[in-house]
Amino acid sequence: MRWLLPTLLSMTALGVLGVTSGLALRTLAWQDLILWTGVGYACVVTVLLATGQTAVRVVPNTPWAMLTAALAIGALITLYLALSAGEASKVVPVSAAYPAITLVLAAIILSEAVSPLRWAGAALVICGVVLITAAR
């Protein structure tokens, strides 16, 4: 269960991210948020490199890491675009339905076993998103 605390912290941070992004986008463009996000990442990378916790290296799975980085950047840009055009209380719940996509892809690509209960959970996530976005 070592995964639970970091997961809860991530969930909380992502929930707060929707609100803080909405506040920032009241006077800034999405490009400004990407700039400040990049500054934050640069600070983290500097600390990791300086403390020897990482190094620039190319190994067989490096292209997957590069694709992951591109997907994270693209996801953040599209989230900021969506928050610029819609309400955070609708945009964030819809974007939070990604576990259903992960479940399907993990089953297909990673050959992870998916129980009927997990499929039911994914269906509940999707139903929850529909309810949240349909409610006024």
N, C-alpha and C positions, 0 to 999 in steps of 0.2 A: 504493500500500500504506500510505498515511497512516492508514488506518482500523484497521490491525492492532494497534498498541500500545494505543490507547484501548479497543479491543475486549477485548484480553487483560486489561487492568486492570479493566474492567467485569466480566468473567467471574470474575476473582479476587475482587473485592469482593462480588459476589453469592454466591459460594461461601462466603466468610467470613461474610456476612450471615446465612446459614442457621444457622451455629453460634452466632454472638453473639446472635442473636434467641432461639435455644433456651435459651441460658444466662440471658438476661434474663427470659424467660418462666417460669423456675423460681420467681421470687418476685414478678414484676410481671404486670399484665394487659396485653392487647394495646393497650388504650387508652393506657397509660403509654408504650409504645414509639412510638405515633403522636405523642404529645405531644413526646417527645424528638427524633423525626424532624422534626417541625414546627419545633422550636427550631433544629435544624441548618439546615433550609431557610431560616429567617428570617435566620440569620447569613450564609448565602451570598447571599441576595437583598440584604441590607444592603450587603455588600461590592460586589456588581455595580452597584447603584444609585450608591453613593458614588464608585466609580471611573469611572462613565460608560459601563460596558460594556453596560448595558441601560437601558431606560426603559419606563414604562407607556405603551403606545400601542395603538390599535385599528386594525387593518388588515383587509383582506378575509379572510385566513386565521386571524384571531384565534380564531374559534369552534373551529377544529381544535386550537389550542393549549389552549384551555379543556377540550375533551373529553379531550385527552391527559393533562392534569393530573388530571382526574377518574378516568381509567382507572388512572393511576399510583397515586393514593391508594387506589382500590378494590383494586387488585392487592396493595398492601402490607398493607392490612387483612385481606384474605382469606388472604394468606400467613401473617400472624401468627396468625390463627384456626386455620389448618391446623397450624402449628407448636405451638400450644397443645394440640392434640388428638393429634398424631402425631409420629413420629420424624423428626428432621431428615434422616436418611439416606434416608428414603423421600419425605418431602414435597418437599424441594428438587429431587431429580431429576425428579419428576413435573411440578413447576412449570417446570422447565427445558426441557420439551418444547415451549414456546411457539414456537420457530422453525418448527415444522411448520404452526402456525396462521398465522404471519407469511407463510410461503411461499405458502400458498393465497390469503390475502387480498391479498398483493402482486401475484399473478398476476391476480386478479379485479378489484381496485380500481385498482391502479397500472399495470396492463397490462404488468407485468414479464415478460420471457421466462423460463420455467422449463424447464430442460433435463431430460432423463431422469435424468441423474446427480444433479441436485438433488433430484428426486423420490425417488431411491434413498437419498440422504442423509437426507431427512426420514423415510423408512421405517426407516432404521437408528436414528435418534434415538428413534423410538417403540419399536422393538424393545429398545433399550438401557434405556429407562425400564421396560418390562415386566420385563426381566431383573433390574434393580436392585431393583424393588419386590417381585418374587416371591422373591428370594433371602432366606434367613434367616441 
